[in-house]
Amino acid sequence: MSGRLSVVATPIGNLDDVTLRALATLREADAILAEDTRRTRVLCTHHGVSTPLRAFHAHSPDEKVDALARELAEGAHFALVTDAGTPLVSDPGARLVSAAASLGVKIEPIPGPSAPLAALSASGLRVGAFRFDGFLPRSGGRRKRAMGAARDAAEATVLFEAANRLAKTLRELTEVVGADRPAAVCRELTKLHEEIARGTLGELAERFAEGARGEVTLVIEGRPDDAAPEPVDREAAIEQARALLDEGLRTKAAARKLAEALGLTAGDAYAIVLEARGS
């Protein structure tokens, strides 16, 4: 008989922010698969959960994923948790869920705390629709394009950021998205020193110029309705792509440079370079 993999949301800070169903699931599972067993043990001890803990994280080898999936297929019940919040949201775990599902294992979501939703609910911004980008790329064209997408999106954008990189990220967002764009820095959500700082990106960049401490979730309001991005001049983009190809660049390299120069997605830039090469 196939087993069951319960994907269990756990508190993002306050240990009492856990559902009764989550606690019941943690107690009845054969084992809890934890990103960091030390952090999960604190939660388990607080609520009297004695289920064995097994480490499972982003660096777990494929062999371990396959072994766990086989155990599940043979009837085991595992509870998958992350350090904080809902598993698979900017977090490891997708490999196991996919492998288990492919073997016919029942995947059971146990919903609960989520830092993006908590930040959106208290941001005070226009968030009828939103997009979640997780952590921004550290540098280069991918980082610039991600910020450009936040600038052009009609929906609010939710980001995670490390406290020691917050000041740099806010400065760059001010340059790319605009100093006047409303935003909120949500720090240490549900914890003792919770802080929700609201203002424009420019104001927040000044406020956190010396950095911050703790876990940070950033919400950026979507662009105003009258500020839709200008469409790319396709003919001009094709000419620019031809020029890059004439320099001797290969297709992928030319697409990468074109995307960075025009703020295009990788797929759109690649299509334009292919069109330029074909013509």
Secondary structure, DSSP 8 states (H G I E B T S, - for coil): ---EEEEE-B-SS-TT---HHHHHHHHHSSEEEESSHHHHHHHHHHHT----EEE--TT--HHHHHHHHHHHHTT-EEEEE-SSBSTTSSSS-HHHHHHHHHTT-EEEEE----HHHHHHHHS-S--SSEEEEEE--SSHHHHHHHHHHHHH-SSEEEEEEEGGGHHHHHHHHHHHT-TT-EEEEEESTTSTT-EEEEEEHHHHHHHTTT---SEEEEEE----TT-------HHHHHHHHHHHHHTT--HHHHHHHHHHHHT--HHHHHHHHHHHHH-
